[in-house]
Amino acid sequence: MTSKIPTRDYDWIDHLPEAALLVDAGRDLIVTANSAMGRMMGTDRQSLSATPCTHLFPDQRPQLIAFTEETLYLSHSWSREFMLRHRDGHTVEVEISSSRVGQAESQNLLLLLRDHRQLRNLRERHDANHYHRGGLLEWRRVEELFKDMERENQLILHAVGEGIYGVDAEGRTTFANPAAERMLGWRMDELMGRVIHRVVHHSHEDGSLYPLKDCPIYAAFRDASIKQVGEDWFWRKDGTGFPVEYTSTPILDNGHPVGAVVVFRDVSPRLKAQKDLQKAMEEVESLKHRLEMENAYLQEELSAEYHFHEIFGQSEAINAIVRRIGMVAPTDANVLITGESGTGKELIARAIHQSSSRRDRPLIRVNCAAIPKDLFESEFFGHIRGAFTGAVSDRVGRFELADGGTLFLDEVGEIPLELQGKLLRVLQDQQFERVGENRTRAVDVRVIAATNRDLKAEIQEKCFREDLYFRLNVFPIESVPLRRRLEDIPILAREFLNRACQKFNRPPLALRESDIETLRTYHWPGNVRELENVIERQVITADGKLDLDLPGPDSGARTAEQSLPPARHFNSDLMTERELRELEKQNLARAMAMCGGRVFGKDGAATLLGIKPTTLTSRLKKLKIDARQFQGQQAE
């Protein structure tokens, strides 16, 4: 509630020498006015009473509200920015001194108004009288003295590159140097006498209100202590803002603070440099991590045992493969390589990569059959720390590792159906997200896939997505089994023999015509990989010469790795695909029985068969052989 003034009437206001208004700010009403105020407005004092105060300043309502709040907060205020509307319509420039009247909760304000034009006349008259009394020479001496001092101060202020402005005890601007004008976009004459907090410091960077009472600049002269702020925000005249750091130093007069000097600088370049440095460091760290992953992968590749590095053969089948490699290698088309295990599908993929424009980037191989189902997404796309239990650090996925190069998906038919959609999206958009991360990453990867499965049959059984199949099968290449290119066997056998002798430090051995014929009459269910294994085993056991002991054309099912008799004999040189599959199933079952159901290890079935454990696992799954049924058994 508005408190009442303890006098019975307000006649005392008429004795004030300046135009005065007593205003109830809470109700926006003029309680009373003196005669001087009436003359200034061109009316009488009674006609002003009980009228809204804001009607006197029709175009400055927001400024009047802010001025009123400042007076209620500080108990007094001053401004020279108001324009009165005279009764005849013209405006009168005035300066206003205000003071709160009554108790602390009172909203009654006393406003003293002075006409700028009359004040200038009075000051000019006073100055003229003063100089006249003091004498012209003294006036000139003082004028020159002040001009010299002002010139020196201006030179100093102009030379400083940092923004400097001064405020009085009420926070009104007293001066600003050119650097401050440039940074703030305000001219000094526009800032003079204005509460600068409301001009350049009124809100935080996010736009939230910055109350005057919380401003460190004002705290400097309230507490008579220097305030240093390392990160704050100033606003320019055009509405844009910029980060600043500043120091507010109080100005003391006989121990009493009368204002402050603020020195500030625009720290945008420094913050930008810090952000750029941080971004560069993150990029360096990312590249470092990626290079470490690439190095680890390449070390893994180098330490792995590759069967051969070049394509050997002179058969029409090999020539056709070479021609297709030459056609597709210069493009970025996806390639699907099909064929039985051991036919050299990975060799074809490497030949495509080495013949492409991506040869300077790595060929990243992923054995899809060897990845646990729960880790497929992490293996392909990577993960961030904390994405799942055990993810103690960020990890780069194979797609990101192959950026700019080639990704070889071996045994692509083993990819879980639920992940095939995500793989399809990467193939279409070349974009992905790491597990646990919302950021979308773009890559440039060429995909070469390989499988020994019939993917068309998998599509019919709803085990493989048809759209993914067509995305992968842009350019198909069949890796022909060894039994369909028997003319290449002598070339391959001699190459493997020379390598094996060097590998095992044995004297050179030669293949006889009978050895070549023996190799040609075998059907090679394990293809080129089996041929290499047979040659290496013969080199290890040879005593000066080779002693090949392979099944003839009538023994069909017996592999070179087994010493047991075959599970089934055939009287024909040819077998159907169904017979071969049944023969392979019986052969694998016999090997699993011999090893007690063990796949891995030196005494496992994979070692006995001379194939990779992952390949054996894939075949067991394909032929629906459960390794657990052989556990605890031992074939005699």
Secondary structure, DSSP 4 states (H G I P E B T S, - for coil): -PPPPSSS--GGGGG-SSEEEEEETTTTEEEEE-HHHHHHHTS-HHHHTTS-GGGGSTT-HHHHHHHHHHHHHHSEEEEEEEEEE-TTS-EEEEEEEEEEESSTT--EEEEEEEEHHHHHHHHHHHHHHHHHHH-HHHHHHHHHHHHHHHHHHHHHHHH--SEEEEEETTSBEEEE-HHHHHHH---HHHHBTSBHHHHHSSB-TTS-B--GGG-HHHHHHHHTS-EEEEEEEEE-TTS-EEEEEEEEEEEEETTEEEEEEEEEEE-HHHHHHHHHHHHHHHHHHHHHHHHHHHHHHHHHHHHS--S-SS----SHHHHHHHHHHHHHTTS---EEEE--TTS-HHHHHHHHHHTSTTTTS-EEEEEGGGS-GGGHHHHHHEE-TTSSTT--S-EE-HHHHTTTSEEEEETGGGS-HHHHHHHHHHHHHSEEE-BT---EEE---EEEEEESS-HHHHHHTTSS-HHHHHHHTTEEEE---GGG-GGGHHHHHHHHHHHHHHHTT-------HHHHHHHHTS--TTHHHHHHHHHHHHHHH-SSS-------TTTTT--TT--SPPS---SSS---HHHHHHHHHHHHHHHHHHTTT--SSTTSHHHHHTS-HHHHHHHHHHTT--GGGGTT----
